[in-house]
Amino acid sequence: MPNRWRKYFAADIPNSPVSPREALGILMEGNQRFVAGCPRATTPMERRAQFALGQSPIASVLCCADSRVAPEILFDQPLGEIFSVRVAGNFLHDDGLASLEYAVAKLGTPLKAAMLEVRERVALPGKLPALVDSLVPAVEHALKQNPKDPLTACIRANVAFEVRDIAAAQPVIAPMVEEGRVMVLGGMVDVATGTVTPLEG
């Protein structure tokens, strides 16, 4: 990675404690447990609290959004071990590649990257711009409010923007929302506790 990008990548997040080959072994052993019907992965409360400080997954997985194919379950891994990029059809596009680049380079979060673009006019490398450019409008909206907690404000704004866009998506989702057959609701996860808080309006 060129040196000019290094200061924007999270140096305080530790590298994976295992080698790529060791990580593959862990995943395949977990899959054997799943296949045998004896999974054992759990996520203790104390570990969940550590998630608020950062993440260091042992593997990134590109997979289908199929509800029957959840990497954490298939590989019998606790939360925090697998960085999943999921899309129907299981194909790699620029957004998916950007997500994998983010995982490998350990950029703090995509929203933090978008905040860098807005505040410091930083041109990000690789396909990362494809990932963060869609977040910029929400970031700009949130930062104009001069919030005490900019990151949380940006997250909330992004959720609200995504809910709005999904609910208005024609010709499939919007009519179902109008008919009351589908509800589009946003939420935020407290990674330290796992609590999901629905966001109304």
C-alpha positions as a Markdown table, in Angstrom:
| # | Residue | x | y | z |
|---|---|---|---|---|
| 1 | Met | 0.0 | 0.0 | 0.0 |
| 2 | Pro | 1.4 | 3.4 | -0.9 |
| 3 | Asn | 2.7 | 5.4 | 2.1 |
| 4 | Arg | 0.4 | 8.3 | 1.4 |
| 5 | Trp | -2.6 | 6.2 | 2.4 |
| 6 | Arg | -1.2 | 4.7 | 5.5 |
| 7 | Lys | -2.2 | 7.5 | 7.9 |
| 8 | Tyr | -5.8 | 7.1 | 7.0 |
| 9 | Phe | -5.9 | 3.4 | 7.8 |
| 10 | Ala | -6.6 | 2.2 | 11.4 |
| 11 | Ala | -3.2 | 1.5 | 12.9 |
| 12 | Asp | -4.7 | 0.7 | 16.3 |
| 13 | Ile | -6.7 | -2.3 | 15.1 |
| 14 | Pro | -4.5 | -5.4 | 15.5 |
| 15 | Asn | -3.7 | -7.7 | 12.6 |
| 16 | Ser | -5.3 | -11.2 | 12.6 |
| 17 | Pro | -3.6 | -13.3 | 15.2 |
| 18 | Val | -3.5 | -16.3 | 12.7 |
| 19 | Ser | -1.9 | -16.9 | 9.3 |
| 20 | Pro | -4.0 | -17.3 | 6.2 |
| 21 | Arg | -3.4 | -21.0 | 6.2 |
| 22 | Glu | -4.3 | -21.3 | 9.9 |
| 23 | Ala | -7.5 | -19.2 | 9.3 |
| 24 | Leu | -8.5 | -21.6 | 6.5 |
| 25 | Gly | -8.0 | -24.5 | 8.9 |
| 26 | Ile | -10.2 | -22.9 | 11.5 |
| 27 | Leu | -12.9 | -22.3 | 9.0 |
| 28 | Met | -12.9 | -25.8 | 7.6 |
| 29 | Glu | -12.8 | -27.4 | 11.1 |
| 30 | Gly | -15.8 | -25.2 | 12.0 |
| 31 | Asn | -17.6 | -26.4 | 8.8 |
| 32 | Gln | -17.0 | -30.0 | 9.8 |
| 33 | Arg | -18.7 | -29.3 | 13.2 |
| 34 | Phe | -21.6 | -27.7 | 11.4 |
| 35 | Val | -22.0 | -30.6 | 9.0 |
| 36 | Ala | -21.8 | -33.0 | 11.9 |
| 37 | Gly | -24.5 | -31.1 | 13.7 |
| 38 | Cys | -22.4 | -30.2 | 16.7 |
| 39 | Pro | -21.6 | -26.5 | 16.4 |
| 40 | Arg | -20.1 | -24.8 | 19.5 |
| 41 | Ala | -19.5 | -21.2 | 18.5 |
| 42 | Thr | -20.6 | -18.6 | 21.1 |
| 43 | Thr | -19.9 | -15.0 | 21.7 |
| 44 | Pro | -19.4 | -14.2 | 25.4 |
| 45 | Met | -20.6 | -10.9 | 26.8 |
| 46 | Glu | -17.1 | -9.7 | 27.6 |
| 47 | Arg | -16.0 | -10.3 | 24.0 |
| 48 | Arg | -19.0 | -8.4 | 22.7 |
| 49 | Ala | -17.9 | -5.4 | 24.8 |
| 50 | Gln | -14.5 | -5.5 | 23.0 |
| 51 | Phe | -16.1 | -5.1 | 19.6 |
| 52 | Ala | -16.8 | -1.5 | 20.4 |
| 53 | Leu | -13.0 | -1.0 | 20.3 |
| 54 | Gly | -12.5 | -2.5 | 16.8 |
| 55 | Gln | -12.5 | -5.7 | 14.9 |
| 56 | Ser | -9.9 | -8.1 | 13.6 |
| 57 | Pro | -11.6 | -10.9 | 11.7 |
| 58 | Ile | -9.6 | -13.9 | 10.6 |
| 59 | Ala | -11.2 | -14.1 | 7.2 |
| 60 | Ser | -13.2 | -12.2 | 4.6 |
| 61 | Val | -15.9 | -14.1 | 2.8 |
| 62 | Leu | -17.8 | -13.1 | -0.4 |
| 63 | Cys | -21.0 | -15.1 | -0.5 |
| 64 | Cys | -24.6 | -15.2 | -1.6 |
| 65 | Ala | -27.3 | -13.2 | 0.3 |
| 66 | Asp | -29.3 | -16.5 | 0.4 |
| 67 | Ser | -30.9 | -16.8 | 3.8 |
| 68 | Arg | -29.7 | -20.4 | 4.0 |
| 69 | Val | -26.1 | -19.5 | 3.6 |
| 70 | Ala | -24.7 | -17.6 | 6.6 |
| 71 | Pro | -20.9 | -17.8 | 6.8 |
| 72 | Glu | -20.7 | -17.5 | 10.6 |
| 73 | Ile | -23.1 | -20.5 | 10.9 |
| 74 | Leu | -21.6 | -22.6 | 8.1 |
| 75 | Phe | -18.1 | -22.2 | 9.5 |
| 76 | Asp | -19.3 | -22.3 | 13.1 |
| 77 | Gln | -17.6 | -19.0 | 14.1 |
| 78 | Pro | -18.5 | -16.5 | 16.8 |
| 79 | Leu | -19.2 | -12.9 | 16.0 |
| 80 | Gly | -16.1 | -10.9 | 15.0 |
| 81 | Glu | -14.3 | -13.7 | 13.1 |
| 82 | Ile | -15.7 | -13.4 | 9.6 |
| 83 | Phe | -16.1 | -10.2 | 7.5 |
| 84 | Ser | -19.0 | -11.0 | 5.2 |
| 85 | Val | -19.7 | -9.4 | 1.9 |
| 86 | Arg | -23.1 | -10.7 | 0.8 |
| 87 | Val | -24.9 | -10.1 | -2.5 |
| 88 | Ala | -27.6 | -12.1 | -4.3 |
| 89 | Gly | -25.9 | -14.0 | -7.1 |
| 90 | Asn | -22.6 | -14.1 | -5.2 |
| 91 | Phe | -20.8 | -12.0 | -7.8 |
| 92 | Leu | -18.1 | -9.4 | -7.3 |
| 93 | His | -18.9 | -5.8 | -8.3 |
| 94 | Asp | -17.1 | -2.6 | -7.4 |
| 95 | Asp | -19.0 | -2.1 | -4.1 |
| 96 | Gly | -18.2 | -5.7 | -3.0 |
| 97 | Leu | -14.5 | -5.3 | -4.1 |
| 98 | Ala | -14.4 | -2.1 | -2.1 |
| 99 | Ser | -15.7 | -3.8 | 0.9 |
| 100 | Leu | -13.1 | -6.5 | 0.6 |
| 101 | Glu | -10.4 | -3.8 | 0.2 |
| 102 | Tyr | -11.7 | -2.1 | 3.3 |
| 103 | Ala | -11.5 | -5.4 | 5.2 |
| 104 | Val | -8.0 | -6.2 | 4.1 |
| 105 | Ala | -6.6 | -2.7 | 4.6 |
| 106 | Lys | -8.5 | -2.4 | 7.9 |
| 107 | Leu | -9.8 | 1.1 | 7.3 |
| 108 | Gly | -11.7 | 2.2 | 10.5 |
| 109 | Thr | -15.2 | 2.0 | 9.0 |
| 110 | Pro | -16.7 | 3.0 | 5.6 |
| 111 | Leu | -18.4 | 5.9 | 7.2 |
| 112 | Lys | -15.1 | 7.1 | 8.7 |
| 113 | Ala | -13.7 | 6.9 | 5.2 |
| 114 | Ala | -16.6 | 9.0 | 3.9 |
| 115 | Met | -16.0 | 11.6 | 6.6 |
| 116 | Leu | -12.4 | 11.8 | 5.5 |
| 117 | Glu | -13.6 | 12.5 | 1.9 |
| 118 | Val | -15.9 | 15.2 | 3.1 |
| 119 | Arg | -13.7 | 16.9 | 5.8 |
| 120 | Glu | -10.3 | 16.5 | 4.3 |
| 121 | Arg | -11.1 | 15.9 | 0.6 |
| 122 | Val | -9.0 | 12.7 | 0.7 |
| 123 | Ala | -9.1 | 10.7 | -2.6 |
| 124 | Leu | -9.2 | 7.0 | -1.4 |
| 125 | Pro | -7.3 | 4.2 | -3.2 |
| 126 | Gly | -8.6 | 1.3 | -5.2 |
| 127 | Lys | -12.4 | 0.8 | -5.3 |
| 128 | Leu | -13.0 | 2.4 | -1.9 |
| 129 | Pro | -14.5 | 5.5 | -3.5 |
| 130 | Ala | -17.3 | 3.3 | -4.9 |
| 131 | Leu | -18.0 | 2.1 | -1.4 |
| 132 | Val | -18.0 | 5.5 | 0.4 |
| 133 | Asp | -19.3 | 7.9 | -2.3 |
| 134 | Ser | -22.9 | 6.7 | -1.7 |
| 135 | Leu | -22.4 | 7.6 | 2.0 |
| 136 | Val | -21.2 | 11.1 | 1.4 |
| 137 | Pro | -24.7 | 12.8 | 1.2 |
| 138 | Ala | -25.6 | 11.4 | 4.6 |
| 139 | Val | -22.3 | 12.5 | 6.0 |
| 140 | Glu | -22.6 | 16.0 | 4.6 |
| 141 | His | -26.2 | 16.3 | 6.0 |
| 142 | Ala | -25.1 | 15.1 | 9.4 |
| 143 | Leu | -22.0 | 17.3 | 9.7 |
| 144 | Lys | -24.0 | 20.4 | 8.8 |
| 145 | Gln | -25.8 | 20.0 | 12.1 |
| 146 | Asn | -22.5 | 20.3 | 14.0 |
| 147 | Pro | -23.3 | 17.2 | 16.2 |
| 148 | Lys | -21.5 | 16.5 | 19.4 |
| 149 | Asp | -20.9 | 12.9 | 18.2 |
| 150 | Pro | -20.2 | 13.2 | 14.4 |
| 151 | Leu | -19.8 | 9.5 | 13.8 |
| 152 | Thr | -23.0 | 8.5 | 15.4 |
| 153 | Ala | -24.8 | 11.4 | 13.7 |
| 154 | Cys | -23.5 | 10.2 | 10.3 |
| 155 | Ile | -24.5 | 6.6 | 11.0 |
| 156 | Arg | -28.1 | 7.7 | 11.9 |
| 157 | Ala | -28.3 | 9.9 | 8.8 |
| 158 | Asn | -27.1 | 7.1 | 6.6 |
| 159 | Val | -29.6 | 4.7 | 8.0 |
| 160 | Ala | -32.4 | 7.3 | 7.5 |
| 161 | Phe | -31.3 | 7.9 | 3.9 |
| 162 | Glu | -31.1 | 4.2 | 3.1 |
| 163 | Val | -34.6 | 3.6 | 4.6 |
| 164 | Arg | -36.0 | 6.5 | 2.5 |
| 165 | Asp | -34.4 | 5.2 | -0.7 |
| 166 | Ile | -35.5 | 1.6 | -0.1 |
| 167 | Ala | -39.1 | 2.5 | 0.7 |
| 168 | Ala | -39.3 | 4.7 | -2.4 |
| 169 | Ala | -37.7 | 2.0 | -4.7 |
| 170 | Gln | -39.9 | 1.5 | -7.8 |
| 171 | Pro | -41.5 | -0.5 | -9.2 |
| 172 | Val | -41.2 | -3.4 | -6.6 |
| 173 | Ile | -40.9 | -2.1 | -3.0 |
| 174 | Ala | -42.7 | 1.2 | -3.0 |
| 175 | Pro | -46.1 | -0.1 | -4.0 |
| 176 | Met | -45.9 | -2.9 | -1.4 |
| 177 | Val | -45.0 | -0.3 | 1.2 |
| 178 | Glu | -48.0 | 1.9 | 0.2 |
| 179 | Glu | -50.3 | -1.2 | 0.4 |
| 180 | Gly | -49.0 | -2.0 | 3.9 |
| 181 | Arg | -47.6 | -5.3 | 2.7 |
| 182 | Val | -44.0 | -4.4 | 3.5 |
| 183 | Met | -42.4 | -2.2 | 6.2 |
| 184 | Val | -39.0 | -0.6 | 5.8 |
| 185 | Leu | -37.4 | 0.2 | 9.2 |
| 186 | Gly | -33.9 | 1.3 | 10.1 |
| 187 | Gly | -32.0 | 0.4 | 13.2 |
| 188 | Met | -28.7 | 0.8 | 14.9 |
| 189 | Val | -26.6 | -1.9 | 16.6 |
| 190 | Asp | -24.6 | -1.3 | 19.8 |
| 191 | Val | -21.7 | -3.6 | 19.1 |
| 192 | Ala | -20.7 | -3.7 | 22.7 |
| 193 | Thr | -24.0 | -5.2 | 23.8 |
| 194 | Gly | -25.6 | -6.5 | 20.6 |
| 195 | Thr | -28.7 | -4.4 | 21.3 |
| 196 | Val | -30.6 | -3.3 | 18.1 |
| 197 | Thr | -32.5 | 0.0 | 18.4 |
| 198 | Pro | -35.1 | 0.7 | 15.7 |
| 199 | Leu | -34.9 | 4.2 | 14.3 |
| 200 | Glu | -38.3 | 5.7 | 13.5 |
| 201 | Gly | -38.5 | 8.6 | 11.0 |
